[in-house]
C-alpha cells in the first residue's frame, strides 16, 4: 500500500501554511443576546439511542446557562408511531446545577431487538430559548440487535482478499483485529463493526512515517457495519457494506463498498421476482450459484474465489466488480484463528537431465498452516479431474511438506497446469490451487523466451474510445476515463521481434506483442486478469482479433489502415485494442474497443528506437508476415460510416 500514490508531505504542509496564512485578517464578532433563562438540549445529543432489554429507563440531559437557584421546566412529548416511552411533564434543575436529567421510562417487555421508536420532546415556556443548543429534540431508541460476544471482548480476525486483490500492497494479504457481534434475534447472524477502521489506521500511520500521503481516507463519523449470514454454515454470505474507506490517490473511484457475490446477485434479481421475499430469492441463488458461498467450520468462515465484490461510488456508476480472486477472504469469530493455507508456485525454468528428460522447476511457498501439498503437472484441460483424483487417490501425485524447489517431468511443448491439493495437520484436504504455464520441450528445437528491459514510459489505458466506430451497440472502454501509469517496455532475447509492456491492467498479466518490418504491431488475444461472473476477459489488437472472427471485417480494417503500430517520429506505440472472451463458438466481443498508447520517456528514447530498429530488421530478414489478405477484389463500404453489426453479443 505504501507504494501507492505517495504525495509529498512537505507539499501538504506548505499548502496548509498557505491557507492558514491567508486567513489571518482581524475581525470582530458580537454574539446574539437572548433575554430570559436559557435552557437547551445539546447539539451533540444523539438522536438514535440504544437501550437495554434488562433496564426500564434511560436519561437525556437538559442544560441551562444560568445555574443560580432551583428551576423547574415544563416539557411536552409528541410520541411517534409504535412509541413505548413515557416522558415526564417537567424536569427540575437543582440550585447550582447546569444539567437536569430527563428520566424516560419504558416497559422492557415491549422493547424489540432492532426496532427503534420514539418521539419529540419540547421545552415549554417563554423566554427559554438559547444560542447554545436546541429546545426541541426528536429521538428514536431501541435495543440493538447486535450484542457483544463474551470471548476475547468480542474481538475476532479478518483476512482481506477484496481490497488487496484490486490495489497493490507490499505486505501481502493482511489480517487484522475486528469487532464481531452476534445477533440477539437470530442464531448464525453476525456483524462486523467498522471492518476497515483498524486497517486504515495502520496504513495511515505507515504513510505518515514514510512522509507520504495515505492513498485512502476514512469516514469515522458513523459506524460501518458488515452483516454476515451464517445461518446455514455451508452457505455463508456477506451482505452489503459501505466501508467508509475512500480511495483518494486517484480521482474517479470514491468510497469503496463491498458485497458478497450471492447478495449482489440477489439485489440484481429482486425486480425479476417481485412476489418473492429475499429469503426465497436467496434459496434460488444457492441452487444456481453454490460456488460463491462460504463455509463456517470451527468458528472460522472461509470464502472461495470471487465470493466478494467491490465497487467505487464514482467508478462505473457504482457497479460491483469481482474481487477476492485469490480465495483467501476469511473471518474468524472471537476466540478462533485464521489458518494460513496459502500456496504459491513460481515457475523458475526448464531443467534437462543427461538423458534429455525435461523437468519444469517450480518454487513452492507454503503457508504457515500447510502441512502437506500433493501436486501433479497435467495438460490444462484435465486440471479439474486431476484435483479430484489426487484427493481420492486415483491419481498419483508427488508431495511437498515444506517450501522449496521441486522438479516435475513433462514430455512435450504445451499448456500445463500444476494442480495442487493442500492438506492441514489432520490430513484433511482444505483447498486446491491450479497454476497455469506454457512449457516448451527441449526436443522441439525452440528456446523459451526471456525478456530484457529496454525503456520506461507512460502507458495510457483508454486514450480514446473507438467502440462507436465499429459496433452498433458500443460499450465504451475498459476504463471509465483515461488512466496513465508508468510501465516498462521489454524486448525478447530469443526473438527480438517480441515485446511486452508491464504492468498492464492487472498485476501478473503483461501486454505481449510483436512487430513486423513496417512497425505494424500484433497483439494476439491474451488474458487480462479481469473476470466477471461469466467470462475471462481477453484483449487483442482489433485486426488480429478479426482475422479469427470475421475475415471480411479484417480485410476492411487492413484496407483502411486500422492497425496497431509504432510511430517512429514520436516514439509512440499505438494499440487499437479489442476486449472480449473465448467461448465454445470462438472469440466473441463485448463492444469494447479503445486506443491505448505507450510513450517512451525522453531519457530512454534512443534505447527504445534501437530496439525497434533491430526488431524491424530481423522481421524483414525472416520475412515474417503478420497480415493476411482476404478477397482483395471484394468491394466494401467504410465501416466507420456503416458501423458493421457485431457478430456475437455477450452480456457485459
Protein Blocks (a to p, Z undefined) as FASTA:
>chain_A
ZZgopacfklmmmmmmmmmmmmmcccdddddddedjdddddfklcfbdcddfkbcbdcdd
dddfblghjddddddddddehiabdcdfbdcddehiabdcddddddfklpcghiacdddd
ddedehkacfkbcfbdcddddddfbdcdfbgghpacdddfklmmmmccfklpaddddddd
ddfkbghiacdehkllmmmmmmmmmmmmnopacfbdcdfkbccdddddfkbmklccdddd
dehpacfkbghklpaddddfklmmmmmmmmmmmmbcfklmmmmmmmmmmmlpccdeehia
cddehkaccddfkgghhpacdehknopaccddehiacddfbdcdddfbdcddfkopacdd
ddddddfklmbdcdddddfklmmmmmmmmmnopaccdddfbecddddddfbdcddddddd
dddfkopafbdcddddddddfklopacdddddfbdcdddehkbccklmmpmbdgbjabfb
dcdddddddddfklmmbccdddfkbghiacdddddfkopacdddddehiacfkbccdddd
fklmmmmmommlmmmmmmnopacdddfklopacdddddddddfkbccdehiacddddddd
fklmmmmmmmmmmmmmmmmmnopafbdcehklbccddfklnopadfbdcdZZ
